[in-house]
Amino acid sequence: MKGRNTFTNSEINEIRSLIRQRTNADPSRQKSIRAKMRRIGFYGSDFGIKDLQLSDLDNLIKSGRIKVIGAPLSYKNEVTASQAPISKEIPKPSLSGFRKFDPQTQLSSILPDSPGNYIVCLRKGSDLPEIGIEYEVKSFQGLRVIYTGIAGKSLRKRDYRQHFNGNAGGSTLRKSIGSLFGYKKIPRDKDPNSGKTKFSGQDESKLSDWMHSNLIMFFQSNSLPEKFEDQLIREFNPPLNLSKNQNLVNSEYRRALSILRRPK
């Protein structure tokens, strides 16, 4: 066994939180989240589990393969204690809490270095590159919503540095928009077999310029970005949100975009 099979209640709650983050995170973030779980002493491989879910952790505790020390809680009460207080004790985020960020006129320092949610909109008069398939959009503060996402650690680093100034290898938003433009994908890593791709330096530069000129972002710092993300996807049905979006409206557009995003 690489890790441990005995944890405190606080450690179990932290592991639960990391599982939720990993489940909703981009592949580029999942590795760092798994590393945090291992630092606590939890290795899914110790229990023969590859794609760990909350239900797997609950079953390990219930079966006794994982022991929880501390306050004497039953299995049923432990699950309730780790889930119920979240919605009662932490204020639910609302749409009124979003602030506007214009990458053309504002410095990234106004973005908080903390977790949160963001909504990406087209500027007035702007549109996504045409691919021959119509899509529907909803508006937020008078602008058309095309994408919503979460920053698990830092809105400043995730939104501004990775989306507006990074490369497609670390930003699903950049990957989607660049794919709509038809930019050629190249390997992101030294190992071309990793399957991770980005665009050439020239195309990434053009993409950054386009995003600064055509997009506006709204952001809100909060401690429940994963939970709020589901609400935002249901509310706005953004055409560039592929994961977790089951709305039949724009389904044909999302299928076409998924194909365009594939490595050539």
C-alpha positions in Angstrom: 0.0 0.0 0.0 1.4 3.4 -1.0 -0.8 5.4 1.2 -3.0 5.0 4.3 -6.3 3.5 5.0 -7.0 5.4 8.2 -8.0 9.1 8.1 -9.5 11.7 10.3 -12.9 13.2 9.6 -11.3 16.5 8.4 -9.1 14.5 6.0 -12.0 12.6 4.6 -13.9 15.9 4.1 -10.9 17.3 2.3 -10.6 14.2 0.1 -14.3 14.5 -0.8 -13.8 18.1 -1.8 -10.8 17.1 -4.0 -12.8 14.3 -5.7 -15.5 16.9 -6.6 -12.9 19.2 -8.0 -11.2 16.4 -10.0 -14.5 15.2 -11.4 -15.3 18.6 -12.9 -11.8 19.7 -13.7 -10.1 19.9 -17.1 -7.6 17.1 -17.7 -4.8 19.6 -17.3 -5.8 20.2 -13.7 -6.7 16.6 -12.7 -3.1 15.6 -12.1 -2.4 18.3 -9.6 -5.6 17.5 -7.7 -4.6 13.8 -7.5 -1.3 14.9 -6.2 -3.0 16.8 -3.3 -5.0 13.6 -2.5 -1.8 11.6 -2.3 -0.2 14.2 0.0 -3.0 13.5 2.4 -2.1 9.8 2.0 -5.0 8.6 -0.2 -4.1 6.5 -3.3 -7.0 5.2 -5.3 -4.7 2.5 -6.7 -4.4 1.0 -3.2 -8.1 0.0 -3.5 -8.1 -0.9 -7.2 -9.9 2.2 -8.3 -8.8 4.3 -11.3 -11.5 6.9 -11.8 -12.5 7.7 -8.2 -16.0 9.0 -7.6 -17.6 10.1 -4.3 -19.7 6.9 -4.3 -16.4 4.9 -4.4 -15.2 6.7 -1.3 -18.5 6.2 0.5 -18.4 2.4 -0.3 -14.8 2.1 1.0 -15.9 3.7 4.3 -19.0 1.7 4.6 -17.2 -1.6 3.9 -14.5 -0.8 6.5 -11.7 -0.7 4.0 -11.2 2.9 5.0 -11.4 3.7 8.7 -12.4 7.2 9.9 -11.1 8.3 13.3 -12.2 11.2 15.4 -15.8 12.0 16.5 -17.8 8.8 16.5 -20.1 9.2 13.4 -22.0 6.5 11.7 -21.6 6.0 8.0 -25.0 7.6 7.3 -24.3 10.6 9.6 -20.9 11.1 8.1 -22.2 11.5 4.6 -24.9 13.9 5.8 -22.3 16.0 7.8 -20.0 16.3 4.7 -22.8 17.4 2.4 -25.7 19.0 4.1 -24.0 21.9 5.8 -22.5 23.2 2.5 -25.8 24.5 1.2 -26.8 25.8 4.7 -23.7 27.5 5.9 -22.2 28.9 2.7 -24.3 31.6 0.8 -25.4 30.4 -2.6 -23.8 32.5 -5.4 -26.1 34.6 -7.5 -26.0 36.2 -10.9 -26.0 39.7 -9.3 -22.6 39.0 -7.8 -20.8 39.0 -11.2 -18.4 41.8 -12.1 -17.3 42.8 -15.6 -13.8 42.5 -16.9 -12.8 44.0 -20.2 -9.4 42.7 -21.3 -8.9 45.7 -23.6 -9.2 48.4 -21.0 -8.6 46.8 -17.6 -5.6 45.2 -15.9 -5.7 41.6 -14.7 -5.1 42.8 -11.2 -8.8 43.5 -10.7 -9.4 39.7 -11.0 -9.2 38.0 -7.6 -6.5 35.4 -7.0 -9.1 33.0 -5.6 -11.6 30.4 -6.8 -14.8 31.4 -8.6 -17.0 31.3 -11.7 -16.8 33.2 -14.9 -19.1 33.9 -17.9 -17.6 34.7 -21.3 -19.7 36.9 -23.7 -19.3 38.3 -27.2 -18.9 42.1 -27.4 -21.7 43.9 -29.2 -21.2 43.4 -33.0 -18.9 40.4 -32.5 -19.6 36.8 -33.5 -18.0 33.4 -33.4 -16.3 32.1 -36.6 -18.9 30.5 -39.0 -19.0 26.7 -39.4 -22.3 26.5 -41.3 -24.4 25.5 -38.3 -26.7 28.0 -36.5 -26.6 28.3 -32.7 -28.8 30.0 -30.2 -27.5 32.2 -27.3 -28.9 33.8 -24.2 -27.7 37.2 -22.9 -26.2 38.4 -19.7 -26.2 42.1 -19.0 -27.0 42.7 -22.6 -24.2 40.5 -24.1 -24.4 37.1 -25.7 -23.1 34.2 -23.5 -20.9 31.7 -25.3 -19.1 29.9 -22.4 -19.0 29.6 -18.7 -16.4 27.9 -16.5 -14.7 27.6 -13.1 -11.4 28.5 -11.6 -10.5 26.1 -8.9 -7.7 28.2 -7.5 -7.4 31.6 -9.1 -9.7 33.6 -11.4 -6.7 35.8 -12.3 -4.5 32.9 -13.4 -7.2 30.7 -15.0 -9.2 33.4 -16.8 -6.7 35.9 -17.9 -3.4 34.1 -18.2 -4.7 30.8 -19.5 -7.7 31.9 -21.6 -6.7 35.3 -22.9 -2.9 34.9 -23.1 -2.1 31.2 -22.8 -2.3 28.4 -25.4 -5.0 25.9 -26.4 -3.2 23.1 -24.5 -4.3 24.6 -21.2 -7.6 26.3 -22.2 -10.7 24.5 -23.5 -12.1 27.9 -24.5 -9.1 28.7 -26.7 -9.2 25.1 -28.1 -12.8 25.6 -29.2 -12.4 29.0 -30.7 -9.2 28.1 -32.5 -10.9 25.0 -33.8 -13.8 27.1 -35.2 -11.2 29.2 -37.0 -9.7 26.0 -38.4 -6.2 26.4 -36.9 -3.9 23.4 -37.3 -3.3 21.5 -34.1 0.2 20.5 -33.1 1.4 18.4 -30.1 1.4 20.3 -26.8 4.0 18.1 -25.1 7.4 16.7 -26.0 5.7 13.3 -26.3 3.4 13.6 -29.4 1.5 10.5 -28.3 0.1 12.2 -25.2 -2.9 13.4 -27.4 -2.7 17.0 -26.0 -2.6 19.6 -28.6 -2.3 23.4 -29.1 -1.8 25.7 -32.1 1.3 27.2 -33.6 2.8 30.3 -31.9 1.5 32.5 -34.7 -2.0 31.1 -34.5 -2.0 31.3 -30.7 -1.0 35.0 -31.0 -3.8 35.7 -33.5 -6.2 33.9 -31.2 -5.2 36.0 -28.2 -5.7 39.2 -30.3 -9.1 38.0 -31.4 -10.2 37.2 -27.9 -9.1 40.5 -26.5 -10.9 42.3 -29.2 -14.2 40.3 -29.3 -14.8 39.0 -25.8 -15.9 40.4 -22.4 -15.8 38.3 -19.2 -17.8 38.5 -16.0 -16.5 37.0 -12.9 -17.5 36.1 -9.3 -15.3 34.8 -6.5 -16.9 32.1 -4.4 -16.1 28.9 -2.6 -18.5 26.7 -4.5 -17.6 27.1 -8.2 -18.3 23.5 -9.2 -21.9 23.6 -7.8 -22.6 27.0 -9.4 -21.2 25.9 -12.7 -24.1 23.4 -13.2 -26.6 26.2 -12.6 -24.9 28.6 -15.1 -24.8 25.9 -17.8 -28.6 25.2 -17.3 -29.3 28.9 -17.2 -27.5 30.0 -20.3 -26.8 26.9 -22.4 -23.6 28.3 -23.8 -22.7 26.9 -27.2 -19.1 26.3 -26.3 -19.8 24.3 -23.2 -19.5 20.7 -24.3 -19.1 18.9 -21.0 -22.1 18.7 -18.7 -24.4 20.3 -21.2 -27.3 18.1 -22.1 -29.6 20.7 -23.6 -31.0 19.7 -27.0 -30.8 23.3 -28.2 -27.4 23.7 -29.8 -26.7 19.9 -29.7 -25.9 19.8 -33.4 -23.5 22.7 -33.0 -21.8 21.1 -30.1 -21.4 17.8 -32.0 -19.8 19.7 -34.9 -17.5 21.6 -32.5 -16.5 18.3 -30.8 -15.4 16.9 -34.2 -13.4 20.1 -35.0 -11.6 19.9 -31.7 -10.3 16.4 -32.3 -6.6 15.9 -33.1 -6.1 15.7 -36.9 
